[in-house]
Amino acid sequence: MPDQNNKDTARPVGYKLYLKMVLQHSDIPKRTIVFYTVLSGIVNAVLLSVLNAAANSAGEGEVQVKYLLLFAIALTVFYITKRYILRKSVTIVENAVYSLRLRILEKLRHCELSPMESIGKDEIFTRVSNDTNFISQSAAVIINAFQALVLVTFALIYIGFLSLTAFIATILILVVAISYFLRRQNEINQELRAANKNESAFYDHIENLIEGFKEIKINHLKNEQLFADVKKTADYGKEVKTSSGLRFAVGYMFSEMVFYLLLASIIFLLPQFQTLYTGTLTRLTASILFVIGPLENIVTTIPLFAKAIQATQNIDHLERKISAFAENETPKSYPPLPPFEEIKLENVVYDYMDEDRQSSFTLGPINFTLKKGSLNCIIGGNGSGKSTFLKVLTNLYHPASGRILVNGTELRNFNKEDYRFWFSTIFTDFHLFPKIYGIPNLNADKVNEYINLMGLSHKTHFNGTNFSNVRLSTGQRKRLALICTLLEDKPIMILDEVTADQDPGFKKFFYTEILPSFRLKGKTIIMVSHDDKYTEQFDRVIEMEYGKIISQ
Ligand SMILES: Nc1ncnc2c1ncn2[C@@H]1O[C@H](COP(=O)(O)OP(=O)(O)OP(=O)(O)O)[C@@H](O)[C@H]1O
């Protein structure tokens, strides 16, 4: 589903994209930024040429006041412009990163579940955290390099003014050195891409090592084999990064050597071919020496700029992916959802797709009716599709075909968010938030009452905002999730294996006390359970096999 709001679908080329991303939230016009950057570069050039001229005239015993005055003016303008541009660049970049992060996360929270699952948490985390950080850190360096470029341009003009031959020689040498460096940089970039892929594999290993710590502590063979894989990946990373580092060093050295050769040829050869005025050779030498520093700055910033562009493209790619799957709900255009009476699934089918867009598992066709106030139990073997069915029922996954009818009207006539708001869910992979979100006017006493009811008062209590302790066992954490579900007080509760990690005492309490209390409150329950001995507590038992309901 393409993003209706994102009309600008043509992707700008790398550096334009970078500029667009960095400058889009700037309150200063682009022209002003360029003006100050260029002015600061020019004044920097003036500053150095005044010093150069003053040094020469000092040698000739002339009065220095004129140069001193010029120096003072240039230094003041340089200070003001450079300070302005550096301060503004920090604000602009941090604004850009701030807006970018919030914009992506804003889009992400409106994204559908299945594309979000397919993008994966690693990519989202890397882009939103690492790549945006990189853009933020590289901006000041890039601005400095841009000023260095202005400086070099003016220095070259000055060299041309002193000697046309020296100017042509310098330009030629510059073209050779920079194109050699850039060619090397292309090779380096290829290696860096390989290093990046390898880095992701290395992160995976670290995750396995941390997440699987218990397993590797128990089994030293696992520990050693995993570490052998870690080492293999680290070895490859070292190899690629060393190779690219060496290439960079050689390229850099070559560029430096070429400059010394340029200097030597101007000092030793130029006077043989051209008559130079007194002091011109000294000025030329000083100017070329003066160009080397800023040029180094520019050349070493090129890889950083390339990486910043890559980071921008990565972020843009993620943003486009998320935008393409963002829900385009316009709540005001939907009629209000009536109170829940019945949900009907007619021939509903849902497919999980593999990387080749082939179905790896099909749920359905499902025909099912959920009536208000009913207690429903879903049973079935592992992988029979119970959780998938619940995600389709709650509209977290959208059916590939079939209809969902809400009180007799098709669901697509209503706002999906309103529909989902009917449900309280505890999925098998539920997340316990550190705060209780989504419950207005939360009554702390009521929360603590539930904590007591669930037998957790010796472990935790609610302080008005947070639970005092969430470092609990799996079963205890599920009881806390159940408390949140009770507090939400929705008409339909989805409970996916909530009793799976509970002790027999709590199971009995749940099925004989809590469940009947739900019935009394008129709640509708769908619960996945493997507790055969309590199935008589439900109005209906739905059995699933290979993605289908085989009895209900
Ligand atoms: N995010 C996913 N992407 C692709 N396939 C999935 C995904 N989640 C589940 N599946 C596949 O769908 C099938 C049904 O999974 P589901 O989790 O619905 O089964 P279940 O009946 O709840 O299993 P269990 O009792 O083990 O929890 C499985 O074969 C599983 O491999």
The ligand as an SDF file (V2000), in Angstrom:
LIG
                    3D

 31 33  0  0  0  0  0  0  0  0999 V2000
    5.8780  -14.1050   12.1290 N   0  0  0  0  0  0  0  0  0  0  0  0
    5.8040  -15.2660   11.4360 C   0  0  0  0  0  0  0  0  0  0  0  0
    6.2890  -15.3340   10.1860 N   0  0  0  0  0  0  0  0  0  0  0  0
    6.2010  -16.4600    9.4520 C   0  0  0  0  0  0  0  0  0  0  0  0
    5.6430  -17.6070    9.9120 N   0  0  0  0  0  0  0  0  0  0  0  0
    5.1360  -17.6120   11.1670 C   0  0  0  0  0  0  0  0  0  0  0  0
    5.1910  -16.4410   11.9840 C   0  0  0  0  0  0  0  0  0  0  0  0
    4.6030  -16.7320   13.1620 N   0  0  0  0  0  0  0  0  0  0  0  0
    4.2070  -18.0200   13.0770 C   0  0  0  0  0  0  0  0  0  0  0  0
    4.5200  -18.5520   11.8810 N   0  0  0  0  0  0  0  0  0  0  0  0
    4.2240  -19.9040   11.4100 C   0  0  0  0  0  0  0  0  0  0  0  0
    2.8280  -20.0710   11.4300 O   0  0  0  0  0  0  0  0  0  0  0  0
    2.4810  -21.3430   11.9430 C   0  0  0  0  0  0  0  0  0  0  0  0
    1.4480  -21.1700   13.0440 C   0  0  0  0  0  0  0  0  0  0  0  0
    2.0560  -20.4980   14.1320 O   0  0  0  0  0  0  0  0  0  0  0  0
    1.2330  -20.0720   15.4200 P   0  0  0  0  0  0  0  0  0  0  0  0
    2.1480  -19.3270   16.3050 O   0  0  0  0  0  0  0  0  0  0  0  0
   -0.0240  -19.4380   14.9930 O   0  0  0  0  0  0  0  0  0  0  0  0
    0.8960  -21.5050   16.0330 O   0  0  0  0  0  0  0  0  0  0  0  0
    0.3060  -21.8720   17.4660 P   0  0  0  0  0  0  0  0  0  0  0  0
   -0.8000  -22.8290   17.2290 O   0  0  0  0  0  0  0  0  0  0  0  0
   -0.0090  -20.6500   18.2460 O   0  0  0  0  0  0  0  0  0  0  0  0
    1.5720  -22.6210   18.0730 O   0  0  0  0  0  0  0  0  0  0  0  0
    2.0380  -22.8210   19.6060 P   0  0  0  0  0  0  0  0  0  0  0  0
    1.0420  -23.6810   20.3170 O   0  0  0  0  0  0  0  0  0  0  0  0
    3.3460  -23.4910   19.4290 O   0  0  0  0  0  0  0  0  0  0  0  0
    2.1560  -21.4490   20.1940 O   0  0  0  0  0  0  0  0  0  0  0  0
    3.7640  -22.0060   12.3730 C   0  0  0  0  0  0  0  0  0  0  0  0
    4.0840  -22.9920   11.4170 O   0  0  0  0  0  0  0  0  0  0  0  0
    4.7960  -20.9200   12.3630 C   0  0  0  0  0  0  0  0  0  0  0  0
    6.0080  -21.3920   11.8720 O   0  0  0  0  0  0  0  0  0  0  0  0
  1  2  1  0
  2  3  1  0
  2  7  2  0
  3  4  2  0
  4  5  1  0
  5  6  2  0
  6  7  1  0
  6 10  1  0
  7  8  1  0
  8  9  2  0
  9 10  1  0
 10 11  1  0
 11 12  1  0
 11 30  1  0
 12 13  1  0
 13 14  1  0
 13 28  1  0
 14 15  1  0
 15 16  1  0
 16 17  2  0
 16 18  1  0
 16 19  1  0
 19 20  1  0
 20 21  2  0
 20 22  1  0
 20 23  1  0
 23 24  1  0
 24 25  2  0
 24 26  1  0
 24 27  1  0
 28 29  1  0
 28 30  1  0
 30 31  1  0
M  END
$$$$
